[in-house]
Amino acid sequence: MMMNLMIRVLVGVLAAAAVLLLAARLGGLERQARADVATARSLPPAFGYGPGPAGPDPAAVAGSEARTADTAWIALPMAAPGTPVTDADIDALPEPARRYFRHANVSGKPRIASFSVILEGRIRNGPEAPWMPLVMRQYNRLDNPARVVFLTSTKPPMNGIDSFLEGRGRMLIKALNLIKVVDSRGPEMAVSALATFLNDLTLCPLAYFSLPLRWRQAGPDSVELSVTHTGMTVSAVMTVDAEGRPVDWKTGDRYAEVEGRSRKDRWSTPFEGSKEIAGLRIPEKGAGIHDYDGNPYVYVELDRIHTLVLDAENLPDRP
């Protein structure tokens, strides 16, 4: 009896120690994510803001004109953080973009340098893979484009950092916070991360006005938008409904890592509903769709988007 009791006590102590070790390591990776945010905040502004709205970047416009000879690109009226967005700024854009920004309630609000947000839902690694719960705590810097997302899942226990810093992208995922499962870097990851950064702006519509974006009408209810940073240019097509709510967002400027190699991905993020948060109207729900082989599938569903903070200084706290 005494021996059995001692064994149970020993097992309990070892289990507690394992939990404490896991928690310590989790805190370590979160500290790394917060250090990445500090790096993002330390970078000098990348754009030459003037006293008023800035013009388009000549190199980016040249690249855009090379792709089209009959559709004009329009530079988003960009100015330094703190400068209010005006009705005239919005009126300069193609009609679907005007509809979108009127709905988003950005007019009269000061431009921002950063934002943070929390997204919750579920994710899977393939069309037949099981779903896993997901929490994303995210920070975006705008005047020198950067993003840091701390990812957590409990079934199975996984966490990671999805980042775009100084023109470089990285996806780092660990199982049990001990075993490195994914550590993707390189040129394809960089351009994918910039495309994802562009997509992030739907979570904070005010953020568009702090960036040198170009827009052109792509259909009665859709606009193409494009950004150039650190020598990379990415673009996407956003579709809005009659009220200006975004309903879809598509890009061909992303890659998916499939069985150890990068494949060009026709990536899209359909949206549902609308909610007001931090004085802005943003989608209530969203999803992510991979299509790298002609067989699209939903790989992430985000049904709780909350805790949007304008001019954020760090990752959001744990929900």
N, C-alpha and C positions, 0 to 999 in steps of 0.2 A: 504493500500500500504506500509506504513512504517513498519507495523508489518510483512508483507511478506518479505520485504527487510531484516529486522533484523533476521528472521528465516533462510533466505538463507545465510546470513553472518555467523550465528552461525553454520549451517551445514558445511559450507566451513571450518571454523576454526576447528571443530571437525574432519573433514576428514583429514585436514593437520596434526593435532596432531596425528591421527592414523597412518598416513604414517611415520611421524618422529619416533613414538614409534616402528613401525615395523623395520625401518632402524636401529635404535639403537640396537634392539634385534638381528638383523642379524649381525651387527658388533660384538655383544657380542659372538655369536657362532663362528664367524670367528676368534675372538681373542682366543677362546678356542682351535680351530684347530691349530693356530700358537703357543699356549702354548704347545700343544702336540708335535709339531715339536721341540720346545726347549727342551722338555723332551727327545725326541729321540736323539737329538744331544748331550745331556749331559751324555748319557750312555757310559761306558767304552767299548772299542772294545771287542767283544766276542770271537775272534779267535786269536790263537797264531801264528801270522805271523812270519816266519823266514826270513833270508836274501834272500832266494830264494823261489821258489814254494813250498808250504806246502803239506804234505802228507794227505791222507784221515783220517777222524776221525775214530778211531778203533771201537767205539760203533756203528757208522752208518754203517760201512762196515760189521760188524758182523750181523746187522739186515738185510742188503741187501743179504748177503750170505745165511741167513736162508730162504729167499724167493726164491732163485734160486741156483741150484747146478751145472748148466752147462753153464751159461752165465756170463762172467766176468764183473764186474763193473770197470770203469776207473775213477780215481779221476781227476777232473778238476784242471789244474795247477794253484793253488791259491797263491797269494803273496800280500803284503801290498799295499794299495793305493799309486800311484806314480810309481810303478814298471811297465815297459812297457810289453804289451802282445807281445809275439814273435811267429814267424812261428812254432817254435818247440812246443810251448804251444798248438797251434791248431792241429798240426800233431799228438799229443798224443791221440786225441779223436776219437771216431767212425766216419766213413766216412760221414754220414748225418750231424753230428755236424760240421765236418770240412767244408763241403759244405756251411752250414749255416753261420759260422763265416767268411769264405772268402767273401761271399756275403755281410755280414754286415760291412765289412771294419774295423775290430777291430785291425788288426795286426799293431804293432808299436805305438799304442796309450797307454798312461799311464792308469793304473787301477785307479778307482775312489772310493770315499767313500760314494757318494750319488748322486741322480739326482732328478729333478723335471720335470713335464710335464703337459700339459693341454689336456683333451679329451672332445670333444663335440659331441652330438648326441641326442638320445632319449631313453626312458626307459618305461616299463610298469610293472604292478604288477601281471599279469596273462595272460594266452593265449587269453582271451577275453577282457582284460582291455584296456582302451584307452591309446595311447602313450602320453608321457609327454616329453618336452624338457629337456635336461640334460647337465650340465657343471660340469666337474670333474677337480679340481686343486689339483695336487698330489705331495707329497714329499716321497721319499724312502731313507732310510739309509741302507747301505750294511754291514759294518763291525760289526754292531750289528743289525740284521734284524729288520726293523721297516718300517711302512708305515702310512701316514696320508693323507686322501683324503677329501677335502671339497666339498660337493655336493650341487648344486643349481638347482632348477627348477622353472619355472614361471607359469605354467599352469597345475595344481594348484600351488600356491606359496608354495614350500617346500624347505628345506635345511637340511643338516646333515653332520655327520662326520663318515667316515669309517676308522677304525684304527687298527693297530697291534703294540702294545708297550709292551716291556718286556715280550714277550710270551703270551700276552693276546689280544684277539680280541674284538672289539665292533663295532656295527652298531647303530648309534643314528640318528633318523630322526624326524623332527618336521614339522607339517603343519602350514603355516602362521607364522612360527618361534615362535609359542606360544604353540601349542598342540603337546605333545609327541606322535608320532604314533608308533615308533619302538625304542626299546632299548635292543638289543640282546647282550648277553654276555655268558660266560660259556665255557666248554671244546669244544663243537662242533664249537662254533664261533672262538675259538682260532685256531683249526686245519684248519678251512676254511680260516681264515685270512692268515695263513702261506702258504696255497696252492695258494691263490690269490697273495701274495707277490712273489711266484715263477713265476707265470704267468706274473707279472709286468715286469720281466726282458726282455720280448720280446720288450718292449718299449725302452730299452736301452741295446743293446747286449753286450756292454763293461762291464756291471754290473756283468755278470756271473763270470768273472775272479777274483772278489773280494770275492767270496763265496766258501765254501767247498762243492761243488756239486759232485755227482757221475753220470756217464753216462754209458749207454750200448745200443748197437744197438738193435732195436726192429723190424726192417724190412728194405727193400732196401732203403726206403726214410724216415725212422722214427727212433728216438732215445728216450729212456726213461731216464729221469733225476730225481734226488732225492736230497733232502736236509734234514738235521736234525738240529733242534734248540730247546733249552729248553725242551728236552725230547720228542719232537714230530718229526716224520718223515713223509714227504709227497712226492709223486712222480707224474709224468705226462709223457705223450707221446707226443712229438712234431713231426709233419710231415712237410717236406720241399719239394719244387718242384725241377726240374732239375737244376735250377739256384741257389738254396739255399734259396729262399724266404719261410718263414714259411706260411703254408696254413691251419694248424689245430693244436690244442693243447687240450688234453683231460686229465682229472683226475677223479678218484673216491674218492678223499680225501677231498671232500667238502660236506657241508650240506646246505639244503634250509629250511627256516622257512615257513611252510605251515599250515595255520589255527591254529597258536599258538603252533605248535610242529616242532621239527627238523626232517628232513627226509634226508637220504643219497641221494646225488645228483651226477649223472654222468654228470659233468659240462664240457663244451667245449667252446672254443673261436676260431672259424674260422677267418682267415685273408684274406685280398685282397690287391693286389698291393704292391708297394714298393716306398719309398720316402727317400731322403737324408736330414738329419737334424743333426746339431751339428757334422758333419763329419761321421755320421753313417747311415746305411740303415736300416730302420724300416718299419713295415707294414703301408700302407696308410690308411686302414680301418680295423675295427674289429667288432665282434659281440659276445654276450654271450648267451649260450643256457643252459637252465635248463632241466634236465631229471630225475625227482625223482619218476616217476610213469610209465615209459615206453612210455610216450607221450611227446617227446621233443618239446620245443618251444623257439623261439628267444625272449629274454626279454630285451635286450639292443643292440643298434646299435650305433657305434661310427665311424662317417665318417670324423671327423676333429681331427687329432692328431698332436699337434704342440707345439712349445715353449719348446723343450727339453733342459734342462740346466744340464751340467755335474758338479759334486761337488757343488750341490746347497746347499743353507743355509736356505731356507724357502720355503713356498708355493709360487707358481707363483702368480703374480698380476692378477687381473680380466682382462679377454680378452675384 
